[in-house]
Amino acid sequence: MNFITHSFRHAEIILNEPEFINQFEELKTIIDAISDDDIINRHQSYGARSLDKTPKSISRAINELLKESFRAHGWFNESYIFQDNEYRGDTWRLDFAKQDLSIEVAFNHSSVIAWNLLKPVLASELNHVNKAIQTKIGIVITATQEMKVRGGFDGAIGTFEKFLDYLPPLQNFLTVPVLIIGLTPPETFKIEHNQIALRKKIGQVVMY
């Protein structure tokens, strides 16, 4: 997959320093290695037995492919930020973490953009609640506006562009470097919504 980036508090400059460069290169390799064919095959596999199980967008396929690759490279998935049992629900978990980096994959509703930005900060910042994980830089992976449209994503998701809109008002709260990664659309196909039954649409792959 191709992507664009936006650096908050000089995140990308810092990620290219010797302390972080190996982790950063691994992250980029994981994203780069996911091909259009990988996404198509995974997306279509969901409807192999029953067409109506095919998702409307490629978000599930991308999520699963990223998860498999991150885990294969030794990243912890669904890591709790805090040790305290009071903070053990899904709300207090990171998607992925390894050494100095914490990652959120954010294809969810735009109403949780602020929280998706704050979670990596909580993992990287010292505070009075005992930490289960301690990182130094936060990374958010999301879809660009163009990816949202061509990938069949829900209209209400928080896009790369919307994340950037949140950075100025949250500047004083986002106290650690954060890199926003925006996934760009596949080069060889797009998703079109196909109505197969009343109130049921699936995402159909259309090749260019």
Beta strands, then each sheet from edge to edge (+ up, - down):
strand 1: 3-8
strand 2: 76-80
strand 3: 93-98
strand 4: 101-106
strand 5: 137-143
strand 6: 178-183
strand 7: 189-197
strand 8: 200-207
sheet 1: 1+ 6- 5- 4- 3+ 2-
sheet 2: 7+ 8-
end
